[in-house]
């Protein structure tokens, strides 16, 4: 059982590291580029706006769905007040 725990922990750390190193910077680049192209005046403004809208939808809709599913199950942990300090 301990070997499984070590392997599981190492795999989790590796996956989170990969997400932090690759996915998050790439997503931030896509978001800033899409937002910039959404409002940039250009000859192909309609095509760029459509492309930017699709990119933003692909990046943000899954996050919104995740938040909608997560909040009812776990939101009470964040809104609960900590106990008052004992004097």
C-alpha positions in Angstrom: 0.0 0.0 0.0 2.8 2.4 0.7 4.4 1.9 -2.7 1.0 2.7 -4.3 0.8 5.9 -2.3 4.3 7.0 -3.4 3.5 6.3 -7.0 0.2 8.1 -6.8 1.7 11.1 -5.1 4.6 11.3 -7.7 2.1 11.0 -10.6 -0.1 13.7 -9.2 2.9 16.1 -8.6 4.1 15.4 -12.2 0.7 16.1 -13.7 0.3 19.3 -11.7 3.8 20.4 -12.6 3.1 19.8 -16.3 -0.2 21.8 -16.1 1.6 24.7 -14.4 4.5 24.7 -16.9 2.6 24.1 -20.1 -1.1 24.4 -20.0 -1.5 27.5 -17.8 0.9 29.8 -19.8 -0.5 28.5 -23.1 -4.1 29.2 -22.0 -3.1 32.7 -20.7 -1.5 33.4 -24.1 -4.6 32.2 -26.0 -6.9 34.3 -23.7 -4.9 37.5 -24.1 -4.5 37.0 -27.9 -8.2 36.2 -28.4 -9.2 39.2 -26.3 -6.8 41.5 -28.2 -8.1 40.3 -31.6 -11.7 40.7 -30.5 -11.3 44.4 -30.2 -8.6 45.2 -32.8 -9.7 47.1 -35.8 -8.7 45.2 -38.9 -9.9 44.4 -42.5 -10.8 40.9 -41.5 -12.4 42.1 -38.2 -15.5 39.8 -38.5 -13.4 36.7 -39.1 -11.1 37.6 -36.2 -14.0 38.3 -33.9 -15.6 35.0 -34.7 -12.3 33.2 -34.2 -11.7 35.0 -30.9 -15.2 34.2 -29.7 -14.7 30.5 -30.5 -11.4 30.4 -28.7 -12.8 32.2 -25.6 -15.8 29.8 -25.6 -13.6 26.7 -25.9 -11.4 27.9 -23.0 -14.1 29.4 -20.7 -17.2 27.2 -21.0 -15.5 24.1 -19.5 -14.2 26.2 -16.6 -17.7 27.7 -16.0 -19.3 24.2 -16.1 -16.7 22.9 -13.7 -17.3 25.8 -11.3 -21.1 25.2 -11.6 -20.7 21.6 -10.7 -18.1 22.2 -8.0 -19.8 25.0 -6.1 -22.9 23.2 -4.8 -20.7 20.3 -3.5 -17.8 22.3 -2.0 -18.8 26.0 -1.7 -19.9 25.7 1.9 -16.3 25.1 2.8 -15.4 28.6 1.6 -18.4 30.5 2.9 -18.3 29.1 6.4 -17.1 31.5 9.0 -14.2 30.5 11.2 -14.9 30.0 14.8 -14.5 33.1 17.1 -11.3 33.1 19.0 -11.6 32.1 22.7 -10.5 34.8 25.1 
